[in-house]
Amino acid sequence: MNTKDEFVRRIHSELDQVKNEIDALAAKADQAEEKVQAEFRQQIEALHSKSMYFAS
């Protein structure tokens, strides 16, 4: 496998991990109290920004 393929595979793996973190936080936010929900939403937005950076 060449370096480009390895890089692409690694980035896809990292994106999958970020997506899983987002899903887990979203599930926790749905069950949390209002104040905690806001904190989870901030973390979710930060992870979305991170995933968008890798996706571009």
KOLNU-217682 format. One record per atom (N, C-alpha, C): y, z negated, x negated; residue number from 1; residue in one letter. Coordinates in pm, whole numbers, plus 50000, padded with zeros to 5 digits. Layout:
N
+-------+-------+-------+-----+---------+
!    py !    pz !    px ! num ! residuo !
+-------+-------+-------+-----+---------+
!     Y !     Z !     X ! NUM !       A !
...
+-------+-------+-------+-----+---------+
END
This chain:
56
+-------+-------+-------+-----+---------+
!    py !    pz !    px ! num ! residuo !
+-------+-------+-------+-----+---------+
! 49882 ! 50000 ! 49915 !   1 !       M !
! 50000 ! 50000 ! 50000 !   1 !       M !
! 50124 ! 50000 ! 49910 !   1 !       M !
! 50223 ! 50081 ! 49946 !   2 !       N !
! 50341 ! 50085 ! 49861 !   2 !       N !
! 50439 ! 49973 ! 49897 !   2 !       N !
! 50539 ! 49959 ! 49815 !   3 !       T !
! 50635 ! 49850 ! 49829 !   3 !       T !
! 50708 ! 49856 ! 49963 !   3 !       T !
! 50743 ! 49977 ! 50007 !   4 !       K !
! 50814 ! 49991 ! 50135 !   4 !       K !
! 50727 ! 49941 ! 50250 !   4 !       K !
! 50601 ! 49981 ! 50252 !   5 !       D !
! 50510 ! 49938 ! 50359 !   5 !       D !
! 50493 ! 49787 ! 50359 !   5 !       D !
! 50481 ! 49728 ! 50242 !   6 !       E !
! 50468 ! 49583 ! 50231 !   6 !       E !
! 50594 ! 49514 ! 50283 !   6 !       E !
! 50710 ! 49569 ! 50248 !   7 !       F !
! 50837 ! 49512 ! 50294 !   7 !       F !
! 50846 ! 49519 ! 50446 !   7 !       F !
! 50814 ! 49634 ! 50502 !   8 !       V !
! 50820 ! 49652 ! 50648 !   8 !       V !
! 50724 ! 49556 ! 50716 !   8 !       V !
! 50604 ! 49542 ! 50662 !   9 !       R !
! 50506 ! 49451 ! 50720 !   9 !       R !
! 50556 ! 49306 ! 50714 !   9 !       R !
! 50618 ! 49268 ! 50603 !  10 !       R !
! 50671 ! 49132 ! 50588 !  10 !       R !
! 50785 ! 49107 ! 50686 !  10 !       R !
! 50874 ! 49203 ! 50702 !  11 !       I !
! 50987 ! 49189 ! 50794 !  11 !       I !
! 50936 ! 49180 ! 50938 !  11 !       I !
! 50838 ! 49261 ! 50973 !  12 !       H !
! 50781 ! 49253 ! 51109 !  12 !       H !
! 50719 ! 49116 ! 51131 !  12 !       H !
! 50653 ! 49063 ! 51032 !  13 !       S !
! 50593 ! 48930 ! 51043 !  13 !       S !
! 50701 ! 48824 ! 51064 !  13 !       S !
! 50809 ! 48834 ! 50989 !  14 !       E !
! 50919 ! 48738 ! 51004 !  14 !       E !
! 50983 ! 48749 ! 51142 !  14 !       E !
! 50998 ! 48871 ! 51192 !  15 !       L !
! 51054 ! 48891 ! 51326 !  15 !       L !
! 50963 ! 48830 ! 51432 !  15 !       L !
! 50833 ! 48847 ! 51415 !  16 !       D !
! 50739 ! 48787 ! 51510 !  16 !       D !
! 50751 ! 48636 ! 51509 !  16 !       D !
! 50768 ! 48577 ! 51391 !  17 !       Q !
! 50784 ! 48432 ! 51382 !  17 !       Q !
! 50911 ! 48386 ! 51452 !  17 !       Q !
! 51019 ! 48460 ! 51432 !  18 !       V !
! 51146 ! 48425 ! 51497 !  18 !       V !
! 51133 ! 48437 ! 51648 !  18 !       V !
! 51068 ! 48543 ! 51694 !  19 !       K !
! 51048 ! 48560 ! 51838 !  19 !       K !
! 50966 ! 48445 ! 51896 !  19 !       K !
! 50863 ! 48403 ! 51823 !  20 !       N !
! 50782 ! 48290 ! 51868 !  20 !       N !
! 50865 ! 48162 ! 51875 !  20 !       N !
! 50952 ! 48141 ! 51776 !  21 !       E !
! 51040 ! 48024 ! 51778 !  21 !       E !
! 51134 ! 48030 ! 51899 !  21 !       E !
! 51187 ! 48147 ! 51926 !  22 !       I !
! 51277 ! 48165 ! 52041 !  22 !       I !
! 51203 ! 48132 ! 52170 !  22 !       I !
! 51083 ! 48185 ! 52185 !  23 !       D !
! 51005 ! 48159 ! 52306 !  23 !       D !
! 50975 ! 48011 ! 52323 !  23 !       D !
! 50938 ! 47944 ! 52213 !  24 !       A !
! 50908 ! 47801 ! 52219 !  24 !       A !
! 51032 ! 47720 ! 52257 !  24 !       A !
! 51146 ! 47754 ! 52197 !  25 !       L !
! 51271 ! 47684 ! 52230 !  25 !       L !
! 51313 ! 47710 ! 52375 !  25 !       L !
! 51295 ! 47832 ! 52420 !  26 !       A !
! 51331 ! 47865 ! 52558 !  26 !       A !
! 51245 ! 47784 ! 52656 !  26 !       A !
! 51118 ! 47770 ! 52626 !  27 !       A !
! 51029 ! 47692 ! 52712 !  27 !       A !
! 51072 ! 47545 ! 52713 !  27 !       A !
! 51108 ! 47491 ! 52596 !  28 !       K !
! 51154 ! 47352 ! 52590 !  28 !       K !
! 51285 ! 47336 ! 52666 !  28 !       K !
! 51374 ! 47434 ! 52652 !  29 !       A !
! 51505 ! 47426 ! 52718 !  29 !       A !
! 51489 ! 47424 ! 52870 !  29 !       A !
! 51392 ! 47500 ! 52920 !  30 !       D !
! 51369 ! 47504 ! 53064 !  30 !       D !
! 51328 ! 47368 ! 53118 !  30 !       D !
! 51265 ! 47286 ! 53034 !  31 !       Q !
! 51215 ! 47156 ! 53078 !  31 !       Q !
! 51308 ! 47041 ! 53039 !  31 !       Q !
! 51412 ! 47068 ! 52964 !  32 !       A !
! 51497 ! 46963 ! 52911 !  32 !       A !
! 51614 ! 46930 ! 53005 !  32 !       A !
! 51678 ! 46819 ! 52977 !  33 !       E !
! 51797 ! 46782 ! 53053 !  33 !       E !
! 51912 ! 46874 ! 53015 !  33 !       E !
! 52018 ! 46870 ! 53094 !  34 !       E !
! 52131 ! 46960 ! 53078 !  34 !       E !
! 52191 ! 46958 ! 52937 !  34 !       E !
! 52217 ! 46841 ! 52883 !  35 !       K !
! 52278 ! 46830 ! 52750 !  35 !       K !
! 52188 ! 46889 ! 52644 !  35 !       K !
! 52062 ! 46859 ! 52654 !  36 !       V !
! 51965 ! 46910 ! 52557 !  36 !       V !
! 51948 ! 47061 ! 52574 !  36 !       V !
! 51958 ! 47108 ! 52697 !  37 !       Q !
! 51947 ! 47252 ! 52721 !  37 !       Q !
! 52054 ! 47327 ! 52643 !  37 !       Q !
! 52175 ! 47275 ! 52642 !  38 !       A !
! 52284 ! 47340 ! 52570 !  38 !       A !
! 52253 ! 47348 ! 52420 !  38 !       A !
! 52194 ! 47242 ! 52366 !  39 !       E !
! 52158 ! 47241 ! 52225 !  39 !       E !
! 52050 ! 47346 ! 52196 !  39 !       E !
! 51950 ! 47354 ! 52285 !  40 !       F !
! 51845 ! 47453 ! 52267 !  40 !       F !
! 51902 ! 47594 ! 52278 !  40 !       F !
! 51991 ! 47614 ! 52372 !  41 !       R !
! 52052 ! 47748 ! 52387 !  41 !       R !
! 52127 ! 47789 ! 52261 !  41 !       R !
! 52195 ! 47695 ! 52197 !  42 !       Q !
! 52265 ! 47725 ! 52072 !  42 !       Q !
! 52165 ! 47767 ! 51964 !  42 !       Q !
! 52053 ! 47696 ! 51955 !  43 !       Q !
! 51950 ! 47730 ! 51857 !  43 !       Q !
! 51890 ! 47867 ! 51888 !  43 !       Q !
! 51869 ! 47894 ! 52015 !  44 !       I !
! 51815 ! 48024 ! 52055 !  44 !       I !
! 51911 ! 48136 ! 52016 !  44 !       I !
! 52039 ! 48116 ! 52041 !  45 !       E !
! 52138 ! 48218 ! 52004 !  45 !       E !
! 52141 ! 48241 ! 51853 !  45 !       E !
! 52129 ! 48134 ! 51776 !  46 !       A !
! 52126 ! 48147 ! 51630 !  46 !       A !
! 52004 ! 48227 ! 51586 !  46 !       A !
! 51890 ! 48202 ! 51648 !  47 !       L !
! 51770 ! 48277 ! 51614 !  47 !       L !
! 51779 ! 48422 ! 51658 !  47 !       L !
! 51842 ! 48446 ! 51773 !  48 !       H !
! 51863 ! 48585 ! 51817 !  48 !       H !
! 51950 ! 48658 ! 51715 !  48 !       H !
! 52053 ! 48594 ! 51667 !  49 !       S !
! 52140 ! 48656 ! 51567 !  49 !       S !
! 52060 ! 48687 ! 51440 !  49 !       S !
! 51975 ! 48594 ! 51401 !  50 !       K !
! 51892 ! 48614 ! 51282 !  50 !       K !
! 51797 ! 48730 ! 51304 !  50 !       K !
! 51737 ! 48739 ! 51420 !  51 !       S !
! 51643 ! 48848 ! 51446 !  51 !       S !
! 51714 ! 48983 ! 51452 !  51 !       S !
! 51835 ! 48985 ! 51504 !  52 !       M !
! 51912 ! 49109 ! 51510 !  52 !       M !
! 51948 ! 49156 ! 51369 !  52 !       M !
! 51973 ! 49062 ! 51279 !  53 !       Y !
! 52004 ! 49096 ! 51140 !  53 !       Y !
! 51884 ! 49167 ! 51078 !  53 !       Y !
! 51764 ! 49115 ! 51100 !  54 !       F !
! 51644 ! 49176 ! 51043 !  54 !       F !
! 51611 ! 49307 ! 51111 !  54 !       F !
! 51643 ! 49319 ! 51237 !  55 !       A !
! 51606 ! 49440 ! 51312 !  55 !       A !
! 51694 ! 49558 ! 51276 !  55 !       A !
! 51812 ! 49532 ! 51224 !  56 !       S !
! 51902 ! 49646 ! 51194 !  56 !       S !
! 51879 ! 49704 ! 51058 !  56 !       S !
+-------+-------+-------+-----+---------+
END
